Amino acid sequence: MSKAVSPSVLKRSIKNLPREKQRESIERGLRVVPVMLIEESGRTDGFYNPKVVKHLSKVLKVYQDCWTDYLVENHA
């Protein structure tokens, strides 16, 4: 199993993308991560892990911050 990307590395990699790719990546993250967070926090099969929920919360915050920065930078 691969190791999850840290929020700081995620933010840096998003910022290094071209503007259109940034938008695509941020929009995708804002669609997918909340669903993953809800699914993980609602697990009842005995594999619930609060560390995963905490990490996904931080990743969602990164995507929200990146979206805000993108809108400010591009006056959208």
N, C-alpha and C positions, 0 to 999 in steps of 0.2 A: 504494500500500500504506500502511496506517495505521501509526502509531507505537505501540509497545507501552506499556502503562501501567506506570509505575514502581511498585515494591513499596510505597513509602510512600503514594502516592496510592491504591493498591488497599486498603491497610489502613484508611486514612481513610474511603474510600467504604463499606467493609464496616461500620465502626463507626457510620456515620451512618444505617444502615438500621434499621427497626424490628426487634425481637427475633426474630420468626418469619422475616422475610426474611433476617436475618443467618444464621440456622441453615441455611436453604435454600441460600444463596449459599456458605457455608463447606462444607457437605456436597457440593455440586456441584463445587466447586473441588478438594476432596480426592479425588473420583472421577475427574475429568477431567485434572488437571494431571499426575499420575504417568504416565498413559497417554501424554500428549503428550511428556513427558520421555523415556520409554522409546523412543517412536517416533523422536524427534529424535536421540537418542544412538545409535540403531541404523541410521541412514541410511548407505547404501552407494552412493548414486547420484551422489556427488560434490558434493552441496549441504550436507554436514554443516557446521554452524557452531558452534564452541564457545561463542560469545557467547550464542547462543540457549539452549544447555544451561545456561549459567551463570544467565541470566535466569529460566528456568523453575525452576531450583533455588531461587532467591530467592523466587519467587512461591509455590512449595510451602511454604517455610519460613514465609511470611506467613500462609498458610491454616492451617498447623499452630499457629502462635502465636495466631491469632484463635480457633481452636477451643478451645485451652486457656483463653484468656481468657473465652470464652463459657461454658464449663463452670464456671469459678470464679465468674463473676458470677451465674449462674443456678442454682448448686448442683445441677446435673443429675447 
